[in-house]
Amino acid sequence: MELIFAFVAGLLLGAGLMWLARGAIANAFSTLSAEALQRNNQAFLDLAKGALEKQQATAQGELEKRQQAIGELVTPIRASLEKFELQVQGVEKARIDAYATLFEQVRALGDGQG
């Protein structure tokens, strides 16, 4: 009987130790997996940040090239528009002078008839 009692006590003690060990193992696994996840997340963020910085630098370089190309296209157009504006100003001045002269001539005709 003592042997059965010792066997049952051993089983109970073994089951209790197994339950405690299972909790400790689960806790250790949980801690280790959380640490691994944190490291992986940080590594991913570092890689993503590096890729984003590289992409931004490339995009900035392309933007500067495009701005320069547009500037080179617009410069001749700007020069032509400035010449055109000067010509329009000259024509407008000539028109004003011509109308003023015409007005004076019409007034002189009116004064001469009246």
Biopython code that builds the backbone (N, CA, C, O; Angstrom):
import numpy as np
from Bio.PDB.StructureBuilder import StructureBuilder

atoms = [
    (1, "MET", "N", (0.817, -1.181, 0.000)),
    (1, "MET", "CA", (0.000, 0.000, 0.000)),
    (1, "MET", "C", (0.867, 1.253, 0.000)),
    (1, "MET", "O", (0.575, 2.244, -0.670)),
    (2, "GLU", "N", (1.903, 1.174, 0.747)),
    (2, "GLU", "CA", (2.815, 2.308, 0.778)),
    (2, "GLU", "C", (3.411, 2.555, -0.597)),
    (2, "GLU", "O", (3.673, 3.691, -0.992)),
    (3, "LEU", "N", (3.611, 1.487, -1.294)),
    (3, "LEU", "CA", (4.172, 1.605, -2.626)),
    (3, "LEU", "C", (3.190, 2.302, -3.576)),
    (3, "LEU", "O", (3.609, 3.122, -4.393)),
    (4, "ILE", "N", (1.939, 2.000, -3.485)),
    (4, "ILE", "CA", (0.919, 2.637, -4.318)),
    (4, "ILE", "C", (0.806, 4.111, -3.932)),
    (4, "ILE", "O", (0.699, 5.001, -4.776)),
    (5, "PHE", "N", (0.837, 4.328, -2.602)),
    (5, "PHE", "CA", (0.762, 5.708, -2.128)),
    (5, "PHE", "C", (1.957, 6.508, -2.633)),
    (5, "PHE", "O", (1.786, 7.652, -3.055)),
    (6, "ALA", "N", (3.131, 5.955, -2.603)),
    (6, "ALA", "CA", (4.337, 6.612, -3.083)),
    (6, "ALA", "C", (4.253, 6.831, -4.589)),
    (6, "ALA", "O", (4.684, 7.862, -5.105)),
    (7, "PHE", "N", (3.688, 5.839, -5.291)),
    (7, "PHE", "CA", (3.554, 5.978, -6.739)),
    (7, "PHE", "C", (2.588, 7.103, -7.101)),
    (7, "PHE", "O", (2.876, 7.912, -7.983)),
    (8, "VAL", "N", (1.448, 7.155, -6.424)),
    (8, "VAL", "CA", (0.451, 8.201, -6.683)),
    (8, "VAL", "C", (1.036, 9.554, -6.313)),
    (8, "VAL", "O", (0.852, 10.529, -7.041)),
    (9, "ALA", "N", (1.744, 9.621, -5.180)),
    (9, "ALA", "CA", (2.372, 10.883, -4.760)),
    (9, "ALA", "C", (3.405, 11.317, -5.804)),
    (9, "ALA", "O", (3.522, 12.505, -6.106)),
    (10, "GLY", "N", (4.138, 10.377, -6.342)),
    (10, "GLY", "CA", (5.129, 10.682, -7.376)),
    (10, "GLY", "C", (4.475, 11.210, -8.639)),
    (10, "GLY", "O", (4.958, 12.144, -9.278)),
    (11, "LEU", "N", (3.334, 10.564, -8.983)),
    (11, "LEU", "CA", (2.604, 11.032, -10.165)),
    (11, "LEU", "C", (2.086, 12.453, -9.967)),
    (11, "LEU", "O", (2.199, 13.300, -10.854)),
    (12, "LEU", "N", (1.522, 12.695, -8.803)),
    (12, "LEU", "CA", (0.999, 14.025, -8.509)),
    (12, "LEU", "C", (2.119, 15.063, -8.491)),
    (12, "LEU", "O", (1.975, 16.161, -9.029)),
    (13, "LEU", "N", (3.220, 14.702, -7.872)),
    (13, "LEU", "CA", (4.371, 15.595, -7.805)),
    (13, "LEU", "C", (4.924, 15.846, -9.213)),
    (13, "LEU", "O", (5.272, 16.978, -9.548)),
    (14, "GLY", "N", (5.003, 14.815, -10.018)),
    (14, "GLY", "CA", (5.486, 14.944, -11.396)),
    (14, "GLY", "C", (4.544, 15.813, -12.227)),
    (14, "GLY", "O", (4.991, 16.649, -13.012)),
    (15, "ALA", "N", (3.246, 15.612, -12.050)),
    (15, "ALA", "CA", (2.270, 16.411, -12.785)),
    (15, "ALA", "C", (2.355, 17.872, -12.364)),
    (15, "ALA", "O", (2.273, 18.770, -13.202)),
    (16, "GLY", "N", (2.517, 18.112, -11.065)),
    (16, "GLY", "CA", (2.657, 19.485, -10.571)),
    (16, "GLY", "C", (3.910, 20.151, -11.115)),
    (16, "GLY", "O", (3.879, 21.302, -11.549)),
    (17, "LEU", "N", (5.024, 19.405, -11.085)),
    (17, "LEU", "CA", (6.265, 19.958, -11.627)),
    (17, "LEU", "C", (6.143, 20.204, -13.132)),
    (17, "LEU", "O", (6.659, 21.191, -13.656)),
    (18, "MET", "N", (5.447, 19.285, -13.819)),
    (18, "MET", "CA", (5.253, 19.441, -15.250)),
    (18, "MET", "C", (4.409, 20.692, -15.525)),
    (18, "MET", "O", (4.699, 21.440, -16.458)),
    (19, "TRP", "N", (3.379, 20.919, -14.727)),
    (19, "TRP", "CA", (2.514, 22.092, -14.891)),
    (19, "TRP", "C", (3.311, 23.375, -14.655)),
    (19, "TRP", "O", (3.172, 24.345, -15.401)),
    (20, "LEU", "N", (4.153, 23.375, -13.605)),
    (20, "LEU", "CA", (4.996, 24.538, -13.335)),
    (20, "LEU", "C", (6.005, 24.762, -14.461)),
    (20, "LEU", "O", (6.221, 25.890, -14.903)),
    (21, "ALA", "N", (6.618, 23.668, -14.915)),
    (21, "ALA", "CA", (7.610, 23.784, -15.977)),
    (21, "ALA", "C", (6.942, 24.260, -17.269)),
    (21, "ALA", "O", (7.522, 25.048, -18.016)),
    (22, "ARG", "N", (5.717, 23.780, -17.531)),
    (22, "ARG", "CA", (4.997, 24.195, -18.732)),
    (22, "ARG", "C", (4.728, 25.696, -18.702)),
    (22, "ARG", "O", (4.872, 26.374, -19.720)),
    (23, "GLY", "N", (4.341, 26.215, -17.544)),
    (23, "GLY", "CA", (4.115, 27.657, -17.399)),
    (23, "GLY", "C", (5.403, 28.440, -17.602)),
    (23, "GLY", "O", (5.403, 29.480, -18.260)),
    (24, "ALA", "N", (6.485, 27.949, -17.047)),
    (24, "ALA", "CA", (7.775, 28.623, -17.189)),
    (24, "ALA", "C", (8.240, 28.595, -18.640)),
    (24, "ALA", "O", (8.764, 29.584, -19.152)),
    (25, "ILE", "N", (8.044, 27.460, -19.293)),
    (25, "ILE", "CA", (8.440, 27.345, -20.694)),
    (25, "ILE", "C", (7.580, 28.270, -21.554)),
    (25, "ILE", "O", (8.090, 28.954, -22.441)),
    (26, "ALA", "N", (6.276, 28.288, -21.287)),
    (26, "ALA", "CA", (5.384, 29.162, -22.053)),
    (26, "ALA", "C", (5.768, 30.619, -21.846)),
    (26, "ALA", "O", (5.770, 31.408, -22.791)),
    (27, "ASN", "N", (6.092, 30.972, -20.609)),
    (27, "ASN", "CA", (6.501, 32.344, -20.304)),
    (27, "ASN", "C", (7.810, 32.687, -21.011)),
    (27, "ASN", "O", (7.944, 33.771, -21.579)),
    (28, "ALA", "N", (8.767, 31.775, -20.978)),
    (28, "ALA", "CA", (10.049, 32.001, -21.643)),
    (28, "ALA", "C", (9.851, 32.112, -23.156)),
    (28, "ALA", "O", (10.452, 32.970, -23.802)),
    (29, "PHE", "N", (9.009, 31.244, -23.718)),
    (29, "PHE", "CA", (8.746, 31.306, -25.150)),
    (29, "PHE", "C", (8.073, 32.625, -25.524)),
    (29, "PHE", "O", (8.402, 33.243, -26.536)),
    (30, "SER", "N", (7.130, 33.037, -24.690)),
    (30, "SER", "CA", (6.439, 34.308, -24.943)),
    (30, "SER", "C", (7.414, 35.476, -24.919)),
    (30, "SER", "O", (7.351, 36.359, -25.774)),
    (31, "THR", "N", (8.308, 35.484, -23.950)),
    (31, "THR", "CA", (9.307, 36.547, -23.846)),
    (31, "THR", "C", (10.247, 36.530, -25.046)),
    (31, "THR", "O", (10.520, 37.571, -25.643)),
    (32, "LEU", "N", (10.738, 35.351, -25.392)),
    (32, "LEU", "CA", (11.649, 35.235, -26.525)),
    (32, "LEU", "C", (10.973, 35.623, -27.839)),
    (32, "LEU", "O", (11.579, 36.292, -28.677)),
    (33, "SER", "N", (9.733, 35.211, -28.019)),
    (33, "SER", "CA", (9.045, 35.547, -29.264)),
    (33, "SER", "C", (8.764, 37.045, -29.338)),
    (33, "SER", "O", (8.837, 37.630, -30.419)),
    (34, "ALA", "N", (8.445, 37.674, -28.210)),
    (34, "ALA", "CA", (8.224, 39.124, -28.197)),
    (34, "ALA", "C", (9.516, 39.865, -28.539)),
    (34, "ALA", "O", (9.496, 40.846, -29.283)),
    (35, "GLU", "N", (10.634, 39.396, -27.995)),
    (35, "GLU", "CA", (11.922, 40.018, -28.302)),
    (35, "GLU", "C", (12.274, 39.848, -29.774)),
    (35, "GLU", "O", (12.748, 40.785, -30.417)),
    (36, "ALA", "N", (12.042, 38.649, -30.309)),
    (36, "ALA", "CA", (12.333, 38.395, -31.723)),
    (36, "ALA", "C", (11.449, 39.264, -32.614)),
    (36, "ALA", "O", (11.912, 39.802, -33.619)),
    (37, "LEU", "N", (10.185, 39.399, -32.245)),
    (37, "LEU", "CA", (9.276, 40.231, -33.020)),
    (37, "LEU", "C", (9.723, 41.694, -32.986)),
    (37, "LEU", "O", (9.691, 42.383, -34.005)),
    (38, "GLN", "N", (10.132, 42.154, -31.823)),
    (38, "GLN", "CA", (10.608, 43.532, -31.700)),
    (38, "GLN", "C", (11.845, 43.759, -32.568)),
    (38, "GLN", "O", (11.941, 44.779, -33.251)),
    (39, "ARG", "N", (12.797, 42.814, -32.549)),
    (39, "ARG", "CA", (14.002, 42.939, -33.379)),
    (39, "ARG", "C", (13.641, 42.937, -34.866)),
    (39, "ARG", "O", (14.168, 43.731, -35.645)),
    (40, "ASN", "N", (12.736, 42.032, -35.246)),
    (40, "ASN", "CA", (12.320, 41.964, -36.647)),
    (40, "ASN", "C", (11.615, 43.252, -37.075)),
    (40, "ASN", "O", (11.848, 43.760, -38.172)),
    (41, "ASN", "N", (10.760, 43.768, -36.211)),
    (41, "ASN", "CA", (10.068, 45.021, -36.523)),
    (41, "ASN", "C", (11.072, 46.158, -36.695)),
    (41, "ASN", "O", (10.959, 46.957, -37.625)),
    (42, "GLN", "N", (12.043, 46.228, -35.803)),
    (42, "GLN", "CA", (13.043, 47.295, -35.882)),
    (42, "GLN", "C", (13.887, 47.148, -37.141)),
    (42, "GLN", "O", (14.201, 48.135, -37.806)),
    (43, "ALA", "N", (14.254, 45.909, -37.466)),
    (43, "ALA", "CA", (15.036, 45.671, -38.681)),
    (43, "ALA", "C", (14.229, 46.067, -39.916)),
    (43, "ALA", "O", (14.765, 46.671, -40.844)),
    (44, "PHE", "N", (12.933, 45.726, -39.924)),
    (44, "PHE", "CA", (12.076, 46.110, -41.046)),
    (44, "PHE", "C", (11.974, 47.624, -41.149)),
    (44, "PHE", "O", (12.072, 48.177, -42.245)),
    (45, "LEU", "N", (11.781, 48.297, -40.031)),
    (45, "LEU", "CA", (11.681, 49.758, -40.054)),
    (45, "LEU", "C", (12.981, 50.391, -40.542)),
    (45, "LEU", "O", (12.952, 51.363, -41.296)),
    (46, "ASP", "N", (14.111, 49.850, -40.122)),
    (46, "ASP", "CA", (15.402, 50.374, -40.579)),
    (46, "ASP", "C", (15.564, 50.188, -42.088)),
    (46, "ASP", "O", (16.014, 51.097, -42.784)),
    (47, "LEU", "N", (15.197, 49.014, -42.586)),
    (47, "LEU", "CA", (15.281, 48.764, -44.029)),
    (47, "LEU", "C", (14.322, 49.672, -44.798)),
    (47, "LEU", "O", (14.679, 50.227, -45.838)),
    (48, "ALA", "N", (13.112, 49.817, -44.280)),
    (48, "ALA", "CA", (12.126, 50.666, -44.953)),
    (48, "ALA", "C", (12.588, 52.117, -44.966)),
    (48, "ALA", "O", (12.429, 52.814, -45.968)),
    (49, "LYS", "N", (13.157, 52.570, -43.859)),
    (49, "LYS", "CA", (13.645, 53.953, -43.787)),
    (49, "LYS", "C", (14.777, 54.163, -44.797)),
    (49, "LYS", "O", (14.814, 55.181, -45.489)),
    (50, "GLY", "N", (15.682, 53.216, -44.878)),
    (50, "GLY", "CA", (16.783, 53.324, -45.839)),
    (50, "GLY", "C", (16.274, 53.349, -47.269)),
    (50, "GLY", "O", (16.744, 54.139, -48.088)),
    (51, "ALA", "N", (15.308, 52.477, -47.573)),
    (51, "ALA", "CA", (14.750, 52.441, -48.933)),
    (51, "ALA", "C", (14.014, 53.738, -49.246)),
    (51, "ALA", "O", (14.113, 54.255, -50.359)),
    (52, "LEU", "N", (13.280, 54.265, -48.274)),
    (52, "LEU", "CA", (12.548, 55.512, -48.481)),
    (52, "LEU", "C", (13.502, 56.679, -48.692)),
    (52, "LEU", "O", (13.272, 57.518, -49.563)),
    (53, "GLU", "N", (14.562, 56.742, -47.910)),
    (53, "GLU", "CA", (15.543, 57.815, -48.079)),
    (53, "GLU", "C", (16.208, 57.738, -49.454)),
    (53, "GLU", "O", (16.438, 58.763, -50.096)),
    (54, "LYS", "N", (16.513, 56.530, -49.897)),
    (54, "LYS", "CA", (17.119, 56.351, -51.215)),
    (54, "LYS", "C", (16.146, 56.789, -52.303)),
    (54, "LYS", "O", (16.536, 57.471, -53.251)),
    (55, "GLN", "N", (14.887, 56.401, -52.170)),
    (55, "GLN", "CA", (13.868, 56.775, -53.150)),
    (55, "GLN", "C", (13.667, 58.291, -53.174)),
    (55, "GLN", "O", (13.513, 58.881, -54.244)),
    (56, "GLN", "N", (13.669, 58.919, -52.000)),
    (56, "GLN", "CA", (13.500, 60.372, -51.935)),
    (56, "GLN", "C", (14.679, 61.085, -52.599)),
    (56, "GLN", "O", (14.487, 62.078, -53.301)),
    (57, "ALA", "N", (15.881, 60.589, -52.383)),
    (57, "ALA", "CA", (17.059, 61.197, -53.003)),
    (57, "ALA", "C", (16.988, 61.061, -54.524)),
    (57, "ALA", "O", (17.302, 62.005, -55.249)),
    (58, "THR", "N", (16.583, 59.902, -54.999)),
    (58, "THR", "CA", (16.437, 59.689, -56.439)),
    (58, "THR", "C", (15.363, 60.611, -57.013)),
    (58, "THR", "O", (15.554, 61.224, -58.064)),
    (59, "ALA", "N", (14.238, 60.701, -56.316)),
    (59, "ALA", "CA", (13.144, 61.560, -56.789)),
    (59, "ALA", "C", (13.569, 63.026, -56.800)),
    (59, "ALA", "O", (13.213, 63.772, -57.712)),
    (60, "GLN", "N", (14.323, 63.435, -55.795)),
    (60, "GLN", "CA", (14.801, 64.826, -55.750)),
    (60, "GLN", "C", (15.718, 65.125, -56.926)),
    (60, "GLN", "O", (15.620, 66.186, -57.541)),
    (61, "GLY", "N", (16.611, 64.188, -57.237)),
    (61, "GLY", "CA", (17.511, 64.359, -58.375)),
    (61, "GLY", "C", (16.738, 64.442, -59.686)),
    (61, "GLY", "O", (17.050, 65.265, -60.546)),
    (62, "GLU", "N", (15.734, 63.593, -59.834)),
    (62, "GLU", "CA", (14.918, 63.628, -61.047)),
    (62, "GLU", "C", (14.129, 64.924, -61.141)),
    (62, "GLU", "O", (13.989, 65.491, -62.225)),
    (63, "LEU", "N", (13.621, 65.390, -60.026)),
    (63, "LEU", "CA", (12.865, 66.648, -60.012)),
    (63, "LEU", "C", (13.750, 67.813, -60.440)),
    (63, "LEU", "O", (13.326, 68.663, -61.223)),
    (64, "GLU", "N", (14.958, 67.853, -59.936)),
    (64, "GLU", "CA", (15.877, 68.931, -60.306)),
    (64, "GLU", "C", (16.194, 68.886, -61.806)),
    (64, "GLU", "O", (16.266, 69.926, -62.460)),
    (65, "LYS", "N", (16.382, 67.676, -62.345)),
    (65, "LYS", "CA", (16.649, 67.539, -63.783)),
    (65, "LYS", "C", (15.455, 68.019, -64.602)),
    (65, "LYS", "O", (15.624, 68.697, -65.615)),
    (66, "ARG", "N", (14.261, 67.670, -64.168)),
    (66, "ARG", "CA", (13.054, 68.086, -64.893)),
    (66, "ARG", "C", (12.867, 69.594, -64.819)),
    (66, "ARG", "O", (12.499, 70.230, -65.806)),
    (67, "GLN", "N", (13.121, 70.165, -63.644)),
    (67, "GLN", "CA", (13.001, 71.611, -63.509)),
    (67, "GLN", "C", (13.993, 72.325, -64.433)),
    (67, "GLN", "O", (13.654, 73.332, -65.054)),
    (68, "GLN", "N", (15.192, 71.810, -64.519)),
    (68, "GLN", "CA", (16.205, 72.400, -65.399)),
    (68, "GLN", "C", (15.767, 72.269, -66.863)),
    (68, "GLN", "O", (15.900, 73.217, -67.637)),
    (69, "ALA", "N", (15.249, 71.108, -67.237)),
    (69, "ALA", "CA", (14.799, 70.901, -68.621)),
    (69, "ALA", "C", (13.645, 71.849, -68.955)),
    (69, "ALA", "O", (13.603, 72.421, -70.044)),
    (70, "ILE", "N", (12.721, 72.012, -68.026)),
    (70, "ILE", "CA", (11.600, 72.933, -68.251)),
    (70, "ILE", "C", (12.114, 74.363, -68.370)),
    (70, "ILE", "O", (11.655, 75.124, -69.222)),
    (71, "GLY", "N", (13.058, 74.724, -67.522)),
    (71, "GLY", "CA", (13.648, 76.055, -67.594)),
    (71, "GLY", "C", (14.301, 76.307, -68.942)),
    (71, "GLY", "O", (14.197, 77.403, -69.492)),
    (72, "GLU", "N", (14.972, 75.298, -69.471)),
    (72, "GLU", "CA", (15.619, 75.434, -70.777)),
    (72, "GLU", "C", (14.582, 75.560, -71.893)),
    (72, "GLU", "O", (14.834, 76.228, -72.896)),
    (73, "LEU", "N", (13.429, 74.930, -71.730)),
    (73, "LEU", "CA", (12.368, 75.046, -72.726)),
    (73, "LEU", "C", (11.666, 76.399, -72.638)),
    (73, "LEU", "O", (11.268, 76.960, -73.658)),
    (74, "VAL", "N", (11.518, 76.913, -71.443)),
    (74, "VAL", "CA", (10.755, 78.144, -71.223)),
    (74, "VAL", "C", (11.574, 79.391, -71.550)),
    (74, "VAL", "O", (10.998, 80.409, -71.934)),
    (75, "THR", "N", (12.876, 79.343, -71.411)),
    (75, "THR", "CA", (13.716, 80.529, -71.627)),
    (75, "THR", "C", (13.528, 81.141, -73.017)),
    (75, "THR", "O", (13.338, 82.354, -73.104)),
    (76, "PRO", "N", (13.569, 80.375, -74.101)),
    (76, "PRO", "CA", (13.349, 80.995, -75.413)),
    (76, "PRO", "C", (11.933, 81.564, -75.563)),
    (76, "PRO", "O", (11.737, 82.604, -76.192)),
    (77, "ILE", "N", (10.970, 80.882, -74.989)),
    (77, "ILE", "CA", (9.592, 81.374, -75.055)),
    (77, "ILE", "C", (9.476, 82.696, -74.310)),
    (77, "ILE", "O", (8.823, 83.625, -74.785)),
    (78, "ARG", "N", (10.106, 82.781, -73.154)),
    (78, "ARG", "CA", (10.090, 84.019, -72.370)),
    (78, "ARG", "C", (10.716, 85.163, -73.167)),
    (78, "ARG", "O", (10.186, 86.273, -73.188)),
    (79, "ALA", "N", (11.831, 84.891, -73.814)),
    (79, "ALA", "CA", (12.504, 85.927, -74.610)),
    (79, "ALA", "C", (11.605, 86.385, -75.755)),
    (79, "ALA", "O", (11.508, 87.581, -76.030)),
    (80, "SER", "N", (10.951, 85.439, -76.417)),
    (80, "SER", "CA", (10.043, 85.796, -77.517)),
    (80, "SER", "C", (8.872, 86.629, -77.006)),
    (80, "SER", "O", (8.478, 87.604, -77.645)),
    (81, "LEU", "N", (8.325, 86.256, -75.876)),
    (81, "LEU", "CA", (7.202, 87.013, -75.302)),
    (81, "LEU", "C", (7.630, 88.417, -74.900)),
    (81, "LEU", "O", (6.856, 89.363, -75.052)),
    (82, "GLU", "N", (8.836, 88.568, -74.394)),
    (82, "GLU", "CA", (9.322, 89.903, -74.026)),
    (82, "GLU", "C", (9.455, 90.781, -75.276)),
    (82, "GLU", "O", (9.084, 91.955, -75.251)),
    (83, "LYS", "N", (9.985, 90.211, -76.375)),
    (83, "LYS", "CA", (10.088, 90.951, -77.638)),
    (83, "LYS", "C", (8.693, 91.337, -78.139)),
    (83, "LYS", "O", (8.459, 92.466, -78.571)),
    (84, "PHE", "N", (7.774, 90.368, -78.068)),
    (84, "PHE", "CA", (6.408, 90.606, -78.519)),
    (84, "PHE", "C", (5.765, 91.721, -77.696)),
    (84, "PHE", "O", (5.085, 92.590, -78.241)),
    (85, "GLU", "N", (5.982, 91.690, -76.397)),
    (85, "GLU", "CA", (5.418, 92.723, -75.528)),
    (85, "GLU", "C", (5.960, 94.102, -75.906)),
    (85, "GLU", "O", (5.210, 95.078, -75.935)),
    (86, "LEU", "N", (7.253, 94.182, -76.191)),
    (86, "LEU", "CA", (7.831, 95.459, -76.612)),
    (86, "LEU", "C", (7.217, 95.928, -77.928)),
    (86, "LEU", "O", (6.936, 97.115, -78.098)),
    (87, "GLN", "N", (7.011, 95.001, -78.853)),
    (87, "GLN", "CA", (6.395, 95.363, -80.133)),
    (87, "GLN", "C", (4.955, 95.830, -79.933)),
    (87, "GLN", "O", (4.526, 96.806, -80.549)),
    (88, "VAL", "N", (4.219, 95.145, -79.084)),
    (88, "VAL", "CA", (2.837, 95.535, -78.805)),
    (88, "VAL", "C", (2.811, 96.919, -78.169)),
    (88, "VAL", "O", (1.957, 97.738, -78.509)),
    (89, "GLN", "N", (3.721, 97.186, -77.264)),
    (89, "GLN", "CA", (3.779, 98.514, -76.646)),
    (89, "GLN", "C", (4.065, 99.588, -77.700)),
    (89, "GLN", "O", (3.476, 100.669, -77.662)),
    (90, "GLY", "N", (4.962, 99.294, -78.631)),
    (90, "GLY", "CA", (5.270, 100.234, -79.705)),
    (90, "GLY", "C", (4.068, 100.480, -80.594)),
    (90, "GLY", "O", (3.771, 101.623, -80.940)),
    (91, "VAL", "N", (3.370, 99.406, -80.968)),
    (91, "VAL", "CA", (2.182, 99.527, -81.810)),
    (91, "VAL", "C", (1.101, 100.310, -81.073)),
    (91, "VAL", "O", (0.431, 101.154, -81.668)),
    (92, "GLU", "N", (0.931, 100.038, -79.799)),
    (92, "GLU", "CA", (-0.085, 100.740, -79.000)),
    (92, "GLU", "C", (0.236, 102.233, -78.918)),
    (92, "GLU", "O", (-0.659, 103.071, -79.027)),
    (93, "LYS", "N", (1.493, 102.554, -78.727)),
    (93, "LYS", "CA", (1.897, 103.969, -78.675)),
    (93, "LYS", "C", (1.631, 104.632, -80.017)),
    (93, "LYS", "O", (1.131, 105.756, -80.066)),
    (94, "ALA", "N", (1.964, 103.941, -81.115)),
    (94, "ALA", "CA", (1.721, 104.491, -82.454)),
    (94, "ALA", "C", (0.234, 104.679, -82.685)),
    (94, "ALA", "O", (-0.178, 105.671, -83.287)),
    (95, "ARG", "N", (-0.583, 103.736, -82.214)),
    (95, "ARG", "CA", (-2.039, 103.838, -82.362)),
    (95, "ARG", "C", (-2.576, 105.040, -81.604)),
    (95, "ARG", "O", (-3.400, 105.791, -82.126)),
    (96, "ILE", "N", (-2.114, 105.222, -80.385)),
    (96, "ILE", "CA", (-2.564, 106.360, -79.575)),
    (96, "ILE", "C", (-2.167, 107.669, -80.255)),
    (96, "ILE", "O", (-2.957, 108.610, -80.332)),
    (97, "ASP", "N", (-0.943, 107.709, -80.741)),
    (97, "ASP", "CA", (-0.491, 108.932, -81.434)),
    (97, "ASP", "C", (-1.322, 109.172, -82.690)),
    (97, "ASP", "O", (-1.696, 110.308, -82.981)),
    (98, "ALA", "N", (-1.610, 108.111, -83.432)),
    (98, "ALA", "CA", (-2.388, 108.263, -84.670)),
    (98, "ALA", "C", (-3.800, 108.741, -84.354)),
    (98, "ALA", "O", (-4.319, 109.620, -85.042)),
    (99, "TYR", "N", (-4.422, 108.183, -83.338)),
    (99, "TYR", "CA", (-5.775, 108.620, -82.974)),
    (99, "TYR", "C", (-5.761, 110.053, -82.462)),
    (99, "TYR", "O", (-6.696, 110.811, -82.719)),
    (100, "ALA", "N", (-4.731, 110.425, -81.756)),
    (100, "ALA", "CA", (-4.640, 111.803, -81.277)),
    (100, "ALA", "C", (-4.517, 112.758, -82.471)),
    (100, "ALA", "O", (-5.164, 113.804, -82.509)),
    (101, "THR", "N", (-3.694, 112.389, -83.427)),
    (101, "THR", "CA", (-3.532, 113.210, -84.628)),
    (101, "THR", "C", (-4.850, 113.267, -85.399)),
    (101, "THR", "O", (-5.258, 114.337, -85.852)),
    (102, "LEU", "N", (-5.512, 112.128, -85.550)),
    (102, "LEU", "CA", (-6.793, 112.081, -86.245)),
    (102, "LEU", "C", (-7.833, 112.931, -85.527)),
    (102, "LEU", "O", (-8.612, 113.642, -86.161)),
    (103, "PHE", "N", (-7.838, 112.854, -84.215)),
    (103, "PHE", "CA", (-8.775, 113.644, -83.424)),
    (103, "PHE", "C", (-8.537, 115.132, -83.654)),
    (103, "PHE", "O", (-9.484, 115.904, -83.805)),
    (104, "GLU", "N", (-7.275, 115.526, -83.678)),
    (104, "GLU", "CA", (-6.939, 116.933, -83.907)),
    (104, "GLU", "C", (-7.364, 117.353, -85.311)),
    (104, "GLU", "O", (-7.866, 118.462, -85.497)),
    (105, "GLN", "N", (-7.172, 116.492, -86.287)),
    (105, "GLN", "CA", (-7.556, 116.821, -87.656)),
    (105, "GLN", "C", (-9.076, 116.954, -87.786)),
    (105, "GLN", "O", (-9.573, 117.856, -88.460)),
    (106, "VAL", "N", (-9.814, 116.038, -87.127)),
    (106, "VAL", "CA", (-11.279, 116.103, -87.171)),
    (106, "VAL", "C", (-11.761, 117.376, -86.476)),
    (106, "VAL", "O", (-12.688, 118.032, -86.951)),
    (107, "ARG", "N", (-11.144, 117.719, -85.372)),
    (107, "ARG", "CA", (-11.522, 118.927, -84.643)),
    (107, "ARG", "C", (-11.197, 120.164, -85.496)),
    (107, "ARG", "O", (-11.980, 121.112, -85.556)),
    (108, "ALA", "N", (-10.046, 120.136, -86.145)),
    (108, "ALA", "CA", (-9.681, 121.290, -87.007)),
    (108, "ALA", "C", (-10.676, 121.428, -88.146)),
    (108, "ALA", "O", (-11.043, 122.546, -88.508)),
    (109, "LEU", "N", (-11.128, 120.291, -88.730)),
    (109, "LEU", "CA", (-12.143, 120.335, -89.779)),
    (109, "LEU", "C", (-13.448, 120.884, -89.243)),
    (109, "LEU", "O", (-14.128, 121.661, -89.913)),
    (110, "GLY", "N", (-13.790, 120.482, -88.043)),
    (110, "GLY", "CA", (-15.035, 120.961, -87.419)),
    (110, "GLY", "C", (-14.949, 122.435, -87.136)),
    (110, "GLY", "O", (-15.918, 123.168, -87.333)),
    (111, "ASP", "N", (-13.810, 122.874, -86.681)),
    (111, "ASP", "CA", (-13.623, 124.307, -86.367)),
    (111, "ASP", "C", (-13.636, 125.121, -87.667)),
    (111, "ASP", "O", (-14.122, 126.251, -87.694)),
    (112, "GLY", "N", (-13.105, 124.542, -88.726)),
    (112, "GLY", "CA", (-13.036, 125.239, -90.015)),
    (112, "GLY", "C", (-14.415, 125.356, -90.655)),
    (112, "GLY", "O", (-14.633, 126.288, -91.430)),
    (113, "GLN", "N", (-15.324, 124.488, -90.379)),
    (113, "GLN", "CA", (-16.650, 124.510, -90.965)),
    (113, "GLN", "C", (-17.615, 125.295, -90.092)),
    (113, "GLN", "O", (-18.659, 125.756, -90.553)),
    (114, "GLY", "N", (-17.268, 125.431, -88.893)),
    (114, "GLY", "CA", (-18.218, 126.013, -87.983)),
    (114, "GLY", "C", (-17.939, 127.367, -87.620)),
    (114, "GLY", "O", (-18.686, 127.965, -86.846)),
]
sb = StructureBuilder()
sb.init_structure("model")
sb.init_model(0)
sb.init_chain("A")
sb.init_seg("    ")
for serial, (resi, resn, name, xyz) in enumerate(atoms, 1):
    if name == "N":
        sb.init_residue(resn, " ", resi, " ")
    sb.init_atom(name, np.array(xyz, "f"), 0.0, 1.0, " ", f" {name:<3s}", serial, name[0])
structure = sb.get_structure()
